[in-house]
Amino acid sequence: MSSWTSPPPGRDEPGRRAPAPSARQPEPHLHGGDHHAHLPAGAHIADRRGLTATGAVTIALALGVAGAAIDVNTGRGLRATFAICFVLGSALAALLVHREDLKATVVMPPLTYCVLALVGAALGHTQVAGSFVKAQGLELVSALIIGAPVLYVATGSAFLIALVRAFRGARQP
């Protein structure tokens, strides 16, 4: 593969021929090397230090979806199972995420709640007549009003955990 900064094909330096393609060393990302080293930034979910911001969102969404699926399949709307799973997912994300990604876990609960409320409304049976967009909008507003305490508890728990972790990290040398 050649780019505008690489020497012309067949030459490494002026006047010197490059080795034949069969004599070159295999590139690690093509032949069994560290596959994760070449993922785009943000594609990693976890590493030895814990969750990345992407991993934290994944955990919170996965637990929220599990709770929403149970509630939607057993009745109408998002109820207690969703609330418990959502708060637990938000707290767990803040507890396991890298220290440099703590701010993301505080911003994440309201955003993931909106996504989960829309998914729950789409999967559940709605009584709203009219267009799909109008029904989704009304379901989201309803979920935000009725579910505000759940949203506050999830955001508050993530904030407190992030605050304690940040304070402990600042005190450690």
C-alpha positions as CSV (number, residue, x, y, z in Angstrom):
1,M,0.0,0.0,0.0
2,S,1.5,3.4,-1.0
3,S,0.7,6.8,0.3
4,W,1.9,10.2,-0.8
5,T,4.5,10.2,2.0
6,S,5.9,6.7,1.2
7,P,8.6,6.1,-1.4
8,P,7.5,4.8,-4.8
9,P,6.7,1.1,-5.0
10,G,9.8,-1.0,-5.1
11,R,12.1,1.6,-3.4
12,D,12.8,2.2,0.3
13,E,15.4,4.8,-0.2
14,P,16.7,6.6,-3.3
15,G,18.9,4.2,-5.2
16,R,18.0,1.1,-3.1
17,R,15.5,-1.5,-4.0
18,A,13.0,-2.7,-1.4
19,P,12.9,-6.4,-0.6
20,A,10.5,-8.6,-2.6
21,P,7.0,-8.7,-1.2
22,S,7.4,-12.3,-0.1
23,A,10.6,-11.4,1.9
24,R,8.8,-8.7,3.9
25,Q,7.7,-9.3,7.4
26,P,3.9,-9.8,7.8
27,E,2.0,-6.8,9.2
28,P,0.8,-7.6,12.7
29,H,-2.7,-6.3,12.1
30,L,-3.2,-8.7,9.2
31,H,-1.5,-11.8,10.6
32,G,-2.3,-12.7,14.2
33,G,-0.9,-9.6,16.0
34,D,-2.8,-7.6,18.5
35,H,-6.2,-7.2,16.9
36,H,-7.3,-4.5,19.4
37,A,-4.4,-2.2,18.7
38,H,-5.9,-1.2,15.4
39,L,-9.5,-0.5,16.4
40,P,-10.5,3.2,16.1
41,A,-10.5,5.3,19.3
42,G,-13.7,4.6,21.3
43,A,-14.2,1.1,19.9
44,H,-12.6,-0.5,23.0
45,I,-15.1,-1.5,25.7
46,A,-12.7,-2.5,28.4
47,D,-9.1,-3.1,29.2
48,R,-7.1,-4.2,32.2
49,R,-7.9,-0.9,34.0
50,G,-11.7,-1.3,33.6
51,L,-14.4,0.0,31.3
52,T,-13.9,2.8,28.8
53,A,-16.7,5.4,28.3
54,T,-18.0,3.2,25.5
55,G,-18.0,0.2,27.9
56,A,-19.8,2.2,30.5
57,V,-22.6,3.2,28.1
58,T,-22.8,-0.5,26.9
59,I,-23.2,-1.7,30.5
60,A,-25.8,0.9,31.4
61,L,-27.8,0.3,28.1
62,A,-27.6,-3.5,28.5
63,L,-29.0,-3.5,32.0
64,G,-31.6,-0.9,31.1
65,V,-32.7,-2.9,28.0
66,A,-33.0,-6.0,30.2
67,G,-35.2,-4.2,32.7
68,A,-37.2,-2.5,30.0
69,A,-37.8,-5.9,28.2
70,I,-39.0,-7.5,31.4
71,D,-41.4,-4.6,32.1
72,V,-42.7,-4.2,28.6
73,N,-43.4,-8.0,28.3
74,T,-45.2,-8.2,31.7
75,G,-47.3,-5.1,31.5
76,R,-47.6,-1.6,30.2
77,G,-44.7,0.9,30.3
78,L,-41.5,1.0,32.2
79,R,-41.9,0.1,35.9
80,A,-39.9,-1.2,38.9
81,T,-37.7,-3.7,37.1
82,F,-36.6,-1.1,34.6
83,A,-36.0,1.4,37.4
84,I,-33.8,-1.0,39.4
85,C,-31.8,-2.2,36.4
86,F,-31.3,1.4,35.1
87,V,-30.1,2.7,38.5
88,L,-27.9,-0.4,38.9
89,G,-26.5,0.0,35.4
90,S,-25.7,3.7,35.9
91,A,-24.0,3.1,39.3
92,L,-22.1,0.1,38.0
93,A,-20.8,2.1,35.0
94,A,-19.5,4.8,37.3
95,L,-17.9,2.3,39.6
96,L,-16.1,0.4,36.8
97,V,-15.1,3.1,34.3
98,H,-11.6,4.5,33.9
99,R,-10.9,7.6,36.1
100,E,-10.5,9.8,33.1
101,D,-14.0,8.8,31.8
102,L,-15.8,9.6,35.1
103,K,-17.4,12.7,33.7
104,A,-19.1,10.7,30.9
105,T,-20.8,8.5,33.5
106,V,-22.5,11.5,35.1
107,V,-23.8,12.8,31.7
108,M,-24.7,9.3,30.5
109,P,-27.9,8.5,32.6
110,P,-30.2,11.2,31.1
111,L,-29.1,10.3,27.5
112,T,-29.4,6.6,28.0
113,Y,-32.8,7.1,29.7
114,C,-34.1,8.9,26.7
115,V,-32.9,6.1,24.4
116,L,-34.4,3.4,26.6
117,A,-37.7,5.3,27.0
118,L,-38.0,5.5,23.2
119,V,-37.1,1.8,22.9
120,G,-39.6,0.9,25.6
121,A,-42.3,2.9,23.9
122,A,-41.6,1.4,20.5
123,L,-41.8,-2.1,22.0
124,G,-44.7,-1.5,24.2
125,H,-48.3,-1.0,23.2
126,T,-49.2,2.7,23.1
127,Q,-52.6,4.2,23.3
128,V,-51.7,7.4,21.4
129,A,-53.3,7.8,18.0
130,G,-51.6,9.6,15.1
131,S,-48.2,9.3,13.5
132,F,-45.4,7.2,14.9
133,V,-43.2,10.3,15.6
134,K,-46.0,12.0,17.5
135,A,-46.6,8.8,19.5
136,Q,-42.9,8.4,20.3
137,G,-42.6,12.1,21.3
138,L,-45.6,11.8,23.7
139,E,-44.3,8.5,25.1
140,L,-40.9,10.1,25.7
141,V,-42.4,13.2,27.5
142,S,-44.6,10.9,29.6
143,A,-41.6,8.7,30.5
144,L,-39.5,11.8,31.4
145,I,-42.3,13.1,33.6
146,I,-43.3,9.9,35.3
147,G,-39.8,8.5,35.4
148,A,-38.1,11.7,36.7
149,P,-37.4,10.2,40.2
150,V,-35.7,7.2,38.6
151,L,-33.6,9.5,36.4
152,Y,-32.6,11.6,39.4
153,V,-31.6,8.6,41.4
154,A,-29.6,7.1,38.6
155,T,-27.8,10.4,37.8
156,G,-27.3,11.2,41.5
157,S,-25.8,7.8,42.2
158,A,-23.5,8.0,39.2
159,F,-22.5,11.5,40.4
160,L,-21.7,10.4,43.9
161,I,-19.7,7.4,42.9
162,A,-17.8,9.5,40.4
163,L,-17.1,12.2,43.0
164,V,-15.9,9.7,45.6
165,R,-13.6,8.0,43.0
166,A,-12.3,11.3,41.7
167,F,-11.6,12.4,45.3
168,R,-9.8,9.2,46.2
169,G,-7.8,9.4,43.0
170,A,-6.7,12.9,43.8
171,R,-5.5,11.9,47.3
172,Q,-3.4,8.9,46.0
173,P,0.1,9.8,45.0
